[in-house]
């Protein structure tokens, strides 16, 4: 690992290139971000040190804080839980760490990945809290998809998850919530917000910490970490034991309801750019950070939902509008641009009285 001492007198291994960091061991991979040839021991050290620097330079945590790690059982959040618990001990951050998982109620996907998180709870010694859509909203995603089909399911799921994470974090009484969003995710979101003309989200999607004016701020310690590096560290960690390697299948399972084609196109576009020019991901994030919003652009004013009290720029928050639609058998009620949401709700009400049908337009939901 990072602290391993290299014996400079030992004979160098034959064949292959040497690590550009220690110049002693054989290089095991080329870093996607810097294209350096590096051995796996130095890669672990550099990878973990970079995350530590991001945490320190951005003052992400204060000693004694309670931190919830949004844990899905996927590669990003599992590596985040592992690295954060290691750094917390190594550098004496003094944090109380918890795992927080959301059970959307997706049979054959979330039930399997939750089993992984339950194993992580034991492996890393981090207490786990699971909150489910069923207990919060009275609906599982399986039931929602049965009602609405596969067209707008990710809109429901994304809106409900965002609020569920906040509610779970409040139950844990944590000071902050950290998520495993990586550099690729953030570059993708910058692009999507430009394509959708969503200025409000564009202005905050590159921030490493968001929601500081709300009850529970969210941090993204992997903001500058390439997805490929997380995959590398993940695979290399797992190769140490055969049992761990076998479990990789569970982590890599795709959601059975994942038709979010629009986001998928943006993801592929970013991956194509990265192949041509690896720095493109960081440059897109930089562009997002440097956007200046014109003072004449009208930004939504944040208030609270009249129904549930959750943060909202409308009378009702989007989760309440969507839920109202589900409970009334009008699932299209909240599908559309957030700005006109409550107006559209009224229009849809009229539809039940035989008036003009609501022409709603599908927009996927952004994660942050
Ligand atoms: Fe939910 Fe869509 Fe993600 Fe599946 S792909 S977990 S339905 S947001």
Boltz pocket constraint, residues with backbone or C-beta under 6 A from the ligand:
constraints:
  - pocket:
      binder: B
      contacts: [[A, 104], [A, 141], [A, 153], [A, 154], [A, 155], [A, 157], [A, 158], [A, 255], [A, 256], [A, 257], [A, 258], [A, 259], [A, 260]]
      max_distance: 6.0
